[in-house]
Amino acid sequence: MTTEQKNSKFKLSRNKLIVIGLAVLAIVSGYFIINFTGDGFAEEENSNVDKEQDHSLVDVKQVPRQNIEKTVTVSGNVEAADDRLVIPQASGEIETIHYEEGDKVSQDDILMEIDSEDARLQRQEAEAALDAARANLEEAEAGAQDAELVEAENAVSNAEDNLRQAEKELERIEEMHQEEFATDQQLEQAEMQYNNAKSQLESAEAAKDAVEDGARQEQLDALEAQVRQAETGVELAKRAEENSQVKAPASGTIVSSEFSEGEMAGAGEPAFMIMDQDTFQVTATAPASYVHQISVGDSTEIRIPALNENFQGEIQRIGEIPAEKGRNYPVEIAITEENNDLRTGMFAENYLVIERHVDVLAVPRSSLVEHNDEIGIYTVNQDSTIDFNVLELGISQEGYLQVVDGLQEDDVIVVGGQSEVVPGEEVKKNYLQEAKSSDITNGENHGGGN
């Protein structure tokens, strides 16, 4: 081996030693950093984590305001809101039937016509009787007025003559009385005759005025009564003739027709049934204990199980007496939504609101806790400590209860993890999204259907 080769090998070994030395130095430095620097930071961090882990985590939210309703469920059946029996008011042979079962009709459409010949003749007779009564009255009025006026004028003239004579006689007696040729009794008698004559003149003048103003005697009153009676006869005859046309009392569909042309229809016998198949109602019965808590006009919700749908409704009528001598009262509820699938006879469940509280504080039932034999709820103070609030609760429903007293609107309530904490404990808060105000229905199922 040459000297040059030996020197090259020596340089290579020295380089390896330098690399190994640097690696050892790096390992030693890392050891010191980990033990004298890293452990200190880790210890401090672990201390903070342990401190945080000492606080229980609870779910919280601000107590919401909501509308809470308490309802009672009553059952019933769907019916047409308006069904009418058409009953003729006239008797006779049916001449024409214009509509059959299944036809749609409008109010006042002529459904059928009954022979009206007899009614027409009766009307003509009544009109003739009225004409005669009016003629008799006019004749009596003209003659009686002239005769009465002459008689009244004569009565006034005679009364004036009597008054003049009585006045002269009174003057004569007064002069004689002054000269003591007439007694006091004669003077009083003359004065009385004068006063009577004066009263008779006043009565005669009043009678004359009455005749001139058109006053009538008793016989004229009787003739006027005959005219009124004849007018009534004409109206009745016209109505009888009009009744020969049987008209639809309302719009709808004819669901039954009882007669055929040529048959005899009797007054009072049902001829048609008309049903409004566009509007429906539910007839149900409500327990007596709830009748005073509902009113006509109240909104309701109606469920039709056959359609698996809910409809809006409105109370139209509440019965005054129990149905069928029971303790339930009839309630008619209009279905205010249209639906082509609704049919009469369908079973319906009606949710009647018997108590409603608007915009009140409400808490989940699951958030309630018992502490020292009292029912309440945990709230979290600003310093993150737990406080126990005793609650006065109102109506309840599955999931929520009305808060009457014990909470303020800005209180933060514990809704999760409350079983792991106690009053006074400091906690960590996990804020849940605040519930929006909504309507909550508390349903109680009470039978009472038909």
Buried (B, 14 or more C-beta within 10 A) or exposed (E): EEEEEEEEEEEEEEEEEEEEEEEEEEEEEEEEEEEEEEEEEEEEEEEEEEEEEEBBBBBBBBBBBBBBBBBBBBBBBBBBBBBBEBBBEBBBEBEEBBBEEEBEBEEEBBBBBBBBEBBBEBBEEBBEBBEEBBEEBEEBBEEBBEEBEEEBBEBBEEBBEBBEEBBEBBEEBEEBBEEEEBEEEEBEBBBEBBEEBBEBBEEBBEBBEEBEEEEBEEEBEEBBEBBEEBBEBBEEBBEBBBBBBBBBBBBBBBBBBEBEEEEEBEEEEEBBBBBBBBBBBBBBBBBEEBBEBBEEEBEBBBBBEEBEEEBEBBBBEBBEEBBEEEEBBBBBBBBBEEEEEBBBEBBBBBBBBBBBBEEBBBBBEEBBBEBEEEBBBBBBEEEBBBBBBEBEBBBBBEEBBBBBEBBEEEBBBBBBBBEEBEBEBBBBBEEEEEBEBEEBBBBEEBEBBB
